[in-house]
Amino acid sequence: MMNTTRAATRRFLPGSPFNAPPPPPPEVFVAQDVVTHDKYGLGRVIGVEDDIALVIEFGSRQVRIMTPCAKLTKL
């Protein structure tokens, strides 16, 4: 005769990749914020366009950057 014992139940793994935490909220930039960019370096926000883009002054250059931008960090 065969043994009729039940198989063990599956454990819940809290570190499962299927239980990923929600992404963090995007950074909010306002005028006069000091930022750094991987390509352009240190700059200052001089304009915010409805949370769609930022106008940033990097020394003598002004650049319009779309948000969110992974290369842009608020200091």
Biopython code that builds the backbone (N, CA, C, O; Angstrom):
import numpy as np
from Bio.PDB.StructureBuilder import StructureBuilder

atoms = [
    (1, "MET", "N", (0.817, -1.174, 0.000)),
    (1, "MET", "CA", (0.000, 0.000, 0.000)),
    (1, "MET", "C", (0.872, 1.252, 0.000)),
    (1, "MET", "O", (1.997, 1.262, 0.498)),
    (2, "MET", "N", (0.307, 2.296, -0.575)),
    (2, "MET", "CA", (1.016, 3.578, -0.636)),
    (2, "MET", "C", (0.747, 4.380, 0.623)),
    (2, "MET", "O", (-0.309, 4.271, 1.247)),
    (3, "ASN", "N", (1.723, 5.178, 0.971)),
    (3, "ASN", "CA", (1.585, 6.059, 2.120)),
    (3, "ASN", "C", (0.684, 7.234, 1.724)),
    (3, "ASN", "O", (0.886, 7.814, 0.657)),
    (4, "THR", "N", (-0.283, 7.594, 2.532)),
    (4, "THR", "CA", (-1.257, 8.620, 2.191)),
    (4, "THR", "C", (-0.986, 9.935, 2.923)),
    (4, "THR", "O", (-1.928, 10.690, 3.168)),
    (5, "THR", "N", (0.254, 10.233, 3.279)),
    (5, "THR", "CA", (0.544, 11.508, 3.947)),
    (5, "THR", "C", (0.459, 12.645, 2.950)),
    (5, "THR", "O", (0.702, 12.465, 1.757)),
    (6, "ARG", "N", (0.116, 13.799, 3.444)),
    (6, "ARG", "CA", (-0.024, 14.972, 2.587)),
    (6, "ARG", "C", (1.322, 15.654, 2.369)),
    (6, "ARG", "O", (2.224, 15.551, 3.200)),
    (7, "ALA", "N", (1.444, 16.334, 1.269)),
    (7, "ALA", "CA", (2.647, 17.107, 0.977)),
    (7, "ALA", "C", (2.637, 18.363, 1.850)),
    (7, "ALA", "O", (1.571, 18.829, 2.253)),
    (8, "ALA", "N", (3.801, 18.901, 2.137)),
    (8, "ALA", "CA", (3.917, 20.113, 2.954)),
    (8, "ALA", "C", (3.304, 21.296, 2.210)),
    (8, "ALA", "O", (3.354, 21.364, 0.982)),
    (9, "THR", "N", (2.731, 22.217, 2.960)),
    (9, "THR", "CA", (2.164, 23.412, 2.346)),
    (9, "THR", "C", (3.289, 24.361, 1.962)),
    (9, "THR", "O", (4.369, 24.317, 2.551)),
    (10, "ARG", "N", (3.046, 25.205, 0.996)),
    (10, "ARG", "CA", (4.065, 26.148, 0.533)),
    (10, "ARG", "C", (4.214, 27.302, 1.511)),
    (10, "ARG", "O", (3.235, 27.788, 2.077)),
    (11, "ARG", "N", (5.450, 27.728, 1.696)),
    (11, "ARG", "CA", (5.729, 28.849, 2.582)),
    (11, "ARG", "C", (5.540, 30.160, 1.834)),
    (11, "ARG", "O", (5.727, 30.228, 0.619)),
    (12, "PHE", "N", (5.169, 31.200, 2.571)),
    (12, "PHE", "CA", (5.110, 32.546, 2.015)),
    (12, "PHE", "C", (6.494, 33.161, 2.155)),
    (12, "PHE", "O", (7.047, 33.187, 3.254)),
    (13, "LEU", "N", (7.063, 33.656, 1.059)),
    (13, "LEU", "CA", (8.381, 34.263, 1.087)),
    (13, "LEU", "C", (8.234, 35.782, 1.020)),
    (13, "LEU", "O", (7.830, 36.312, -0.015)),
    (14, "PRO", "N", (8.554, 36.491, 2.100)),
    (14, "PRO", "CA", (8.358, 37.944, 2.092)),
    (14, "PRO", "C", (9.261, 38.656, 1.092)),
    (14, "PRO", "O", (8.941, 39.766, 0.668)),
    (15, "GLY", "N", (10.357, 38.059, 0.714)),
    (15, "GLY", "CA", (11.265, 38.691, -0.229)),
    (15, "GLY", "C", (11.022, 38.279, -1.660)),
    (15, "GLY", "O", (11.929, 38.372, -2.487)),
    (16, "SER", "N", (9.844, 37.833, -1.973)),
    (16, "SER", "CA", (9.539, 37.370, -3.318)),
    (16, "SER", "C", (9.592, 38.521, -4.319)),
    (16, "SER", "O", (9.153, 39.623, -3.991)),
    (17, "PRO", "N", (10.108, 38.308, -5.517)),
    (17, "PRO", "CA", (10.136, 39.374, -6.518)),
    (17, "PRO", "C", (8.746, 39.747, -7.015)),
    (17, "PRO", "O", (8.575, 40.790, -7.646)),
    (18, "PHE", "N", (7.764, 38.916, -6.742)),
    (18, "PHE", "CA", (6.399, 39.216, -7.166)),
    (18, "PHE", "C", (5.715, 40.183, -6.206)),
    (18, "PHE", "O", (4.649, 40.711, -6.521)),
    (19, "ASN", "N", (6.312, 40.425, -5.039)),
    (19, "ASN", "CA", (5.782, 41.368, -4.061)),
    (19, "ASN", "C", (6.638, 42.628, -4.055)),
    (19, "ASN", "O", (7.055, 43.081, -2.989)),
    (20, "ALA", "N", (6.904, 43.196, -5.211)),
    (20, "ALA", "CA", (7.770, 44.367, -5.325)),
    (20, "ALA", "C", (7.109, 45.578, -4.682)),
    (20, "ALA", "O", (5.903, 45.776, -4.826)),
    (21, "PRO", "N", (7.891, 46.393, -3.971)),
    (21, "PRO", "CA", (7.323, 47.598, -3.364)),
    (21, "PRO", "C", (6.952, 48.605, -4.449)),
    (21, "PRO", "O", (7.511, 48.568, -5.545)),
    (22, "PRO", "N", (6.019, 49.497, -4.156)),
    (22, "PRO", "CA", (5.634, 50.499, -5.150)),
    (22, "PRO", "C", (6.808, 51.449, -5.410)),
    (22, "PRO", "O", (7.637, 51.658, -4.524)),
    (23, "PRO", "N", (6.886, 52.017, -6.593)),
    (23, "PRO", "CA", (7.997, 52.929, -6.903)),
    (23, "PRO", "C", (7.897, 54.196, -6.056)),
    (23, "PRO", "O", (6.795, 54.614, -5.702)),
    (24, "PRO", "N", (9.032, 54.810, -5.727)),
    (24, "PRO", "CA", (8.987, 56.036, -4.925)),
    (24, "PRO", "C", (8.371, 57.176, -5.733)),
    (24, "PRO", "O", (8.452, 57.176, -6.961)),
    (25, "PRO", "N", (7.761, 58.143, -5.060)),
    (25, "PRO", "CA", (7.175, 59.274, -5.797)),
    (25, "PRO", "C", (8.283, 60.100, -6.451)),
    (25, "PRO", "O", (9.389, 60.180, -5.916)),
    (26, "PRO", "N", (8.003, 60.708, -7.590)),
    (26, "PRO", "CA", (9.032, 61.502, -8.267)),
    (26, "PRO", "C", (9.389, 62.747, -7.461)),
    (26, "PRO", "O", (8.569, 63.262, -6.701)),
    (27, "GLU", "N", (10.613, 63.221, -7.633)),
    (27, "GLU", "CA", (11.043, 64.428, -6.935)),
    (27, "GLU", "C", (10.282, 65.627, -7.471)),
    (27, "GLU", "O", (9.961, 65.689, -8.658)),
    (28, "VAL", "N", (9.993, 66.588, -6.586)),
    (28, "VAL", "CA", (9.308, 67.815, -6.965)),
    (28, "VAL", "C", (10.340, 68.937, -6.987)),
    (28, "VAL", "O", (11.020, 69.185, -5.991)),
    (29, "PHE", "N", (10.452, 69.603, -8.110)),
    (29, "PHE", "CA", (11.408, 70.688, -8.266)),
    (29, "PHE", "C", (10.679, 72.017, -8.294)),
    (29, "PHE", "O", (9.590, 72.126, -8.859)),
    (30, "VAL", "N", (11.278, 73.021, -7.687)),
    (30, "VAL", "CA", (10.753, 74.386, -7.724)),
    (30, "VAL", "C", (11.881, 75.307, -8.173)),
    (30, "VAL", "O", (13.048, 74.916, -8.189)),
    (31, "ALA", "N", (11.520, 76.534, -8.537)),
    (31, "ALA", "CA", (12.525, 77.493, -8.975)),
    (31, "ALA", "C", (13.535, 77.729, -7.861)),
    (31, "ALA", "O", (13.194, 77.710, -6.679)),
    (32, "GLN", "N", (14.770, 77.950, -8.255)),
    (32, "GLN", "CA", (15.914, 78.200, -7.371)),
    (32, "GLN", "C", (16.463, 76.949, -6.692)),
    (32, "GLN", "O", (17.356, 77.068, -5.853)),
    (33, "ASP", "N", (15.969, 75.752, -7.018)),
    (33, "ASP", "CA", (16.550, 74.518, -6.487)),
    (33, "ASP", "C", (17.920, 74.299, -7.134)),
    (33, "ASP", "O", (18.097, 74.542, -8.328)),
    (34, "VAL", "N", (18.873, 73.844, -6.344)),
    (34, "VAL", "CA", (20.188, 73.500, -6.855)),
    (34, "VAL", "C", (20.169, 72.016, -7.210)),
    (34, "VAL", "O", (19.772, 71.181, -6.397)),
    (35, "VAL", "N", (20.598, 71.696, -8.423)),
    (35, "VAL", "CA", (20.552, 70.327, -8.923)),
    (35, "VAL", "C", (21.895, 69.954, -9.524)),
    (35, "VAL", "O", (22.731, 70.816, -9.795)),
    (36, "THR", "N", (22.088, 68.667, -9.728)),
    (36, "THR", "CA", (23.253, 68.182, -10.453)),
    (36, "THR", "C", (22.784, 67.211, -11.529)),
    (36, "THR", "O", (21.844, 66.443, -11.323)),
    (37, "HIS", "N", (23.447, 67.256, -12.669)),
    (37, "HIS", "CA", (23.103, 66.412, -13.807)),
    (37, "HIS", "C", (24.361, 65.658, -14.211)),
    (37, "HIS", "O", (25.457, 66.216, -14.169)),
    (38, "ASP", "N", (24.215, 64.406, -14.598)),
    (38, "ASP", "CA", (25.368, 63.572, -14.951)),
    (38, "ASP", "C", (26.156, 64.140, -16.135)),
    (38, "ASP", "O", (27.376, 63.985, -16.191)),
    (39, "LYS", "N", (25.488, 64.785, -17.066)),
    (39, "LYS", "CA", (26.169, 65.301, -18.252)),
    (39, "LYS", "C", (26.564, 66.768, -18.105)),
    (39, "LYS", "O", (27.670, 67.152, -18.483)),
    (40, "TYR", "N", (25.652, 67.601, -17.549)),
    (40, "TYR", "CA", (25.870, 69.045, -17.529)),
    (40, "TYR", "C", (26.513, 69.557, -16.239)),
    (40, "TYR", "O", (27.056, 70.662, -16.226)),
    (41, "GLY", "N", (26.465, 68.782, -15.162)),
    (41, "GLY", "CA", (27.087, 69.200, -13.909)),
    (41, "GLY", "C", (26.120, 69.936, -12.985)),
    (41, "GLY", "O", (24.926, 69.639, -12.955)),
    (42, "LEU", "N", (26.653, 70.900, -12.232)),
    (42, "LEU", "CA", (25.888, 71.635, -11.228)),
    (42, "LEU", "C", (25.081, 72.746, -11.889)),
    (42, "LEU", "O", (25.584, 73.459, -12.757)),
    (43, "GLY", "N", (23.817, 72.888, -11.468)),
    (43, "GLY", "CA", (22.961, 73.913, -12.047)),
    (43, "GLY", "C", (21.886, 74.369, -11.096)),
    (43, "GLY", "O", (21.759, 73.857, -9.983)),
    (44, "ARG", "N", (21.101, 75.353, -11.550)),
    (44, "ARG", "CA", (20.012, 75.908, -10.746)),
    (44, "ARG", "C", (18.747, 75.960, -11.595)),
    (44, "ARG", "O", (18.775, 76.410, -12.740)),
    (45, "VAL", "N", (17.634, 75.495, -11.020)),
    (45, "VAL", "CA", (16.351, 75.497, -11.722)),
    (45, "VAL", "C", (15.876, 76.944, -11.834)),
    (45, "VAL", "O", (15.778, 77.651, -10.831)),
    (46, "ILE", "N", (15.581, 77.379, -13.060)),
    (46, "ILE", "CA", (15.073, 78.740, -13.248)),
    (46, "ILE", "C", (13.633, 78.758, -13.745)),
    (46, "ILE", "O", (13.006, 79.816, -13.804)),
    (47, "GLY", "N", (13.107, 77.586, -14.103)),
    (47, "GLY", "CA", (11.723, 77.517, -14.550)),
    (47, "GLY", "C", (11.175, 76.110, -14.485)),
    (47, "GLY", "O", (11.877, 75.136, -14.756)),
    (48, "VAL", "N", (9.879, 76.021, -14.114)),
    (48, "VAL", "CA", (9.185, 74.731, -14.047)),
    (48, "VAL", "C", (7.972, 74.832, -14.961)),
    (48, "VAL", "O", (7.163, 75.749, -14.819)),
    (49, "GLU", "N", (7.840, 73.900, -15.895)),
    (49, "GLU", "CA", (6.733, 73.911, -16.861)),
    (49, "GLU", "C", (5.721, 72.821, -16.519)),
    (49, "GLU", "O", (5.772, 71.731, -17.089)),
    (50, "ASP", "N", (4.815, 73.099, -15.606)),
    (50, "ASP", "CA", (3.705, 72.204, -15.241)),
    (50, "ASP", "C", (4.145, 70.772, -14.964)),
    (50, "ASP", "O", (3.483, 69.836, -15.411)),
    (51, "ASP", "N", (5.224, 70.578, -14.252)),
    (51, "ASP", "CA", (5.756, 69.263, -13.896)),
    (51, "ASP", "C", (6.020, 68.381, -15.112)),
    (51, "ASP", "O", (6.063, 67.157, -14.993)),
    (52, "ILE", "N", (6.198, 68.997, -16.281)),
    (52, "ILE", "CA", (6.519, 68.262, -17.505)),
    (52, "ILE", "C", (7.990, 68.428, -17.841)),
    (52, "ILE", "O", (8.655, 67.475, -18.245)),
    (53, "ALA", "N", (8.493, 69.644, -17.671)),
    (53, "ALA", "CA", (9.889, 69.939, -18.007)),
    (53, "ALA", "C", (10.438, 70.993, -17.057)),
    (53, "ALA", "O", (9.693, 71.735, -16.417)),
    (54, "LEU", "N", (11.760, 71.032, -16.986)),
    (54, "LEU", "CA", (12.464, 72.023, -16.175)),
    (54, "LEU", "C", (13.400, 72.808, -17.071)),
    (54, "LEU", "O", (13.986, 72.257, -18.003)),
    (55, "VAL", "N", (13.541, 74.091, -16.790)),
    (55, "VAL", "CA", (14.552, 74.897, -17.454)),
    (55, "VAL", "C", (15.626, 75.130, -16.401)),
    (55, "VAL", "O", (15.370, 75.708, -15.344)),
    (56, "ILE", "N", (16.842, 74.665, -16.714)),
    (56, "ILE", "CA", (17.926, 74.700, -15.744)),
    (56, "ILE", "C", (19.094, 75.471, -16.332)),
    (56, "ILE", "O", (19.443, 75.301, -17.501)),
    (57, "GLU", "N", (19.696, 76.323, -15.508)),
    (57, "GLU", "CA", (20.858, 77.090, -15.919)),
    (57, "GLU", "C", (22.114, 76.394, -15.403)),
    (57, "GLU", "O", (22.311, 76.259, -14.195)),
    (58, "PHE", "N", (22.950, 75.960, -16.320)),
    (58, "PHE", "CA", (24.234, 75.333, -16.000)),
    (58, "PHE", "C", (25.331, 76.305, -16.420)),
    (58, "PHE", "O", (25.832, 76.225, -17.541)),
    (59, "GLY", "N", (25.701, 77.205, -15.544)),
    (59, "GLY", "CA", (26.713, 78.202, -15.891)),
    (59, "GLY", "C", (26.184, 79.152, -16.940)),
    (59, "GLY", "O", (25.217, 79.871, -16.688)),
    (60, "SER", "N", (26.799, 79.172, -18.120)),
    (60, "SER", "CA", (26.373, 80.075, -19.195)),
    (60, "SER", "C", (25.368, 79.426, -20.141)),
    (60, "SER", "O", (24.994, 80.037, -21.142)),
    (61, "ARG", "N", (24.923, 78.206, -19.851)),
    (61, "ARG", "CA", (24.041, 77.446, -20.728)),
    (61, "ARG", "C", (22.700, 77.186, -20.034)),
    (61, "ARG", "O", (22.662, 76.858, -18.848)),
    (62, "GLN", "N", (21.607, 77.333, -20.778)),
    (62, "GLN", "CA", (20.288, 76.969, -20.277)),
    (62, "GLN", "C", (19.811, 75.738, -21.029)),
    (62, "GLN", "O", (19.888, 75.675, -22.256)),
    (63, "VAL", "N", (19.306, 74.740, -20.263)),
    (63, "VAL", "CA", (18.874, 73.483, -20.859)),
    (63, "VAL", "C", (17.460, 73.170, -20.381)),
    (63, "VAL", "O", (17.137, 73.340, -19.205)),
    (64, "ARG", "N", (16.620, 72.709, -21.312)),
    (64, "ARG", "CA", (15.269, 72.260, -20.972)),
    (64, "ARG", "C", (15.305, 70.744, -20.865)),
    (64, "ARG", "O", (15.631, 70.054, -21.831)),
    (65, "ILE", "N", (14.963, 70.218, -19.671)),
    (65, "ILE", "CA", (15.023, 68.784, -19.412)),
    (65, "ILE", "C", (13.635, 68.281, -19.064)),
    (65, "ILE", "O", (12.958, 68.844, -18.203)),
    (66, "MET", "N", (13.217, 67.223, -19.733)),
    (66, "MET", "CA", (11.921, 66.604, -19.460)),
    (66, "MET", "C", (11.988, 65.840, -18.135)),
    (66, "MET", "O", (13.020, 65.249, -17.814)),
    (67, "THR", "N", (10.909, 65.848, -17.374)),
    (67, "THR", "CA", (10.864, 65.103, -16.101)),
    (67, "THR", "C", (9.940, 63.914, -16.264)),
    (67, "THR", "O", (9.003, 63.985, -17.059)),
    (68, "PRO", "N", (10.159, 62.833, -15.551)),
    (68, "PRO", "CA", (11.268, 62.592, -14.632)),
    (68, "PRO", "C", (12.535, 62.257, -15.397)),
    (68, "PRO", "O", (12.483, 61.676, -16.481)),
    (69, "CYS", "N", (13.671, 62.628, -14.824)),
    (69, "CYS", "CA", (14.972, 62.392, -15.442)),
    (69, "CYS", "C", (15.855, 61.655, -14.452)),
    (69, "CYS", "O", (16.104, 62.150, -13.353)),
    (70, "ALA", "N", (16.330, 60.481, -14.829)),
    (70, "ALA", "CA", (17.144, 59.659, -13.937)),
    (70, "ALA", "C", (18.515, 60.278, -13.690)),
    (70, "ALA", "O", (19.138, 59.996, -12.666)),
    (71, "LYS", "N", (18.995, 61.114, -14.605)),
    (71, "LYS", "CA", (20.320, 61.695, -14.469)),
    (71, "LYS", "C", (20.321, 62.975, -13.647)),
    (71, "LYS", "O", (21.388, 63.537, -13.395)),
    (72, "LEU", "N", (19.151, 63.452, -13.221)),
    (72, "LEU", "CA", (19.022, 64.709, -12.499)),
    (72, "LEU", "C", (18.760, 64.442, -11.021)),
    (72, "LEU", "O", (17.872, 63.667, -10.668)),
    (73, "THR", "N", (19.552, 65.100, -10.152)),
    (73, "THR", "CA", (19.415, 64.905, -8.715)),
    (73, "THR", "C", (19.318, 66.247, -8.030)),
    (73, "THR", "O", (20.074, 67.172, -8.328)),
    (74, "LYS", "N", (18.379, 66.341, -7.111)),
    (74, "LYS", "CA", (18.204, 67.558, -6.323)),
    (74, "LYS", "C", (19.196, 67.549, -5.165)),
    (74, "LYS", "O", (19.344, 66.535, -4.482)),
    (75, "LEU", "N", (19.875, 68.669, -4.941)),
    (75, "LEU", "CA", (20.823, 68.766, -3.827)),
    (75, "LEU", "C", (20.231, 69.507, -2.648)),
    (75, "LEU", "O", (20.898, 69.676, -1.628)),
]
sb = StructureBuilder()
sb.init_structure("model")
sb.init_model(0)
sb.init_chain("A")
sb.init_seg("    ")
for serial, (resi, resn, name, xyz) in enumerate(atoms, 1):
    if name == "N":
        sb.init_residue(resn, " ", resi, " ")
    sb.init_atom(name, np.array(xyz, "f"), 0.0, 1.0, " ", f" {name:<3s}", serial, name[0])
structure = sb.get_structure()
